[in-house]
Amino acid sequence: MCLGIPGEVLEIDGHEARAEFWNVEKTVRLDIVGETVQEGDYILNHAGFAIRKLPDDEVQETMEIYESFLEGDEDEALEEIGAEDEQLEFGERPAAVERQRAVTDGPGDRRTPQEGTDGD
Amino acid sequence: MATDETLQFRDPDAAEEIVDRLDGLMAEIGEPVSVMHVCGSHEQAIAKFGLRTMLPDGLSIRMGPGCPVCVTNMPEVDEAVALANGGVTVATYGDMYQVPGTSGSLADASARGAPVEVVYSASEAVELAEENPDEEVVFFATGFETTAAPTAAVLTDDPPENFSVLSAHKYVPPAMEVVAELPDTDIDGFLAAGHAATITGYGLFEEFVSEYETPVVVGGFEPLDVLLGLERLLEYTSEDAVGLENAYPRCVTREGNSTALETMWEVFEPVAGEWRGIAEIPGANLALREAYAEYNARERFDIAPDSGEADPLSEQCLCGDIMAGTADPDDCELFGEECTPEDPVGACMVSSEGPCKIWLEYGGQPDI
């Protein structure tokens, strides 16, 4: 309940978003994130609500830290995002990190259309 | 590209370097130093990676009231159990499900046929109410600022009439003040919780630092983050100085999340309340404001908790002392014997952030 989990926003519908956490997709509310969130952004999810948008230049490092911390405690991470029956897939960096780095030139840039999100 | 950078957060050489610096600082200080953290995730990192075994003699890390489930007061659990026993659907986080009240937990009530649902978010509790319009659904809402803001968000979003909230939300900063003043808790510095500070902002601790003349470092939860946080706190102690630092800038800003805070304070007001085993703390419980009384389960229902006999073992439970930083889990005679995650006596053995459960899982002070 204390640990936020970072994930990538795949699709936004009003104040709800589909977000991906190491290949597990969940709905996340955006009501209280306090910043404009776009598809491709990374958010810190806490009990179903985004509580912070990760600054672009901190996404990669943050994801790595969390992977490192959560390794071996995957069940707990899944509990945190309410997806006990799923499997987190660590190892490969989330493709989106690379994608995002490649298409982001600065704050506020619109991102290119997302790849690989059609399985939502 | 990832591997090298990933490793840097656990790099044993870097850890040893910091530990060497801790050694040097402790030699300089020349007396025992106690640092308190107030976050279950910190305890997890410390126990999981065996950090206590790396620390110089005389430096101890105390656990503070960083587990919201653990400080939820038994009468609050009793209220939820009474509602469920009365046929009202009670939705709550998985962490609360097994926490014992005076006469059993919500899990016990559920086993007897009472309607109890585990949800992972406040939104799910609202969905449950929407899907069951003929039933009353009460969200037994627990946790610190990081879950209080989401509870507030669903209440400001026009929830269905059959939805209400039994708030056991807690607000951390006043509890830190109380713990700082406890006579048995001689704390030289606080490692403050990163995620709660994501909401509140670290600027909140400025007043605390000057009033209690105790340094505060907001820290992350990777092993090196924790060690670096300790190093910063020892630097202050060695210089006999106080200060506030944010060692977790990737998630915490000075201002925090103002939208979340505004939503939280629109719905909740701080009131005095008992923190299990610690004290009655002014301003540390979050109650629904009058404007949201229609969604307040305590207003909607006449809640009459069962005044049955408590489990006699609960009198031996040291959960409160552990939360106040005056005892360790293995000081408790019940630890791992009569009290286990499968059959817990106290809340500290239930929650994934509970120190007893963490120590049992990782062996308390394991070798590296």
Interface residues (C-beta under 8 A of the other chain):
Chain A: M1 C2 L3 G4 T27 R29 D31 I32 V33 G34 L44 H46 A47 G48 F49 I51 R52 L54 P55 E58 Q60 E61 T62 E64 I65 E67 S68 F69 G72 D73 E76 E79 I81 G82 R93
Chain B: M1 A2 E5 T6 L7 F9 R10 C39 G40 S41 Q44 A45 K48 G66 C67 P68 V69 Y93 G94 D95 Y120 S121 A122 S123 E124 T142 G143 F144 T146 T147 A149 P150 A152 A153 D157 A193 H195 A196 T198 I199 G220 F221 E222 R250 C251 N257 S258 T259 A260 T263 S351 S352 E353
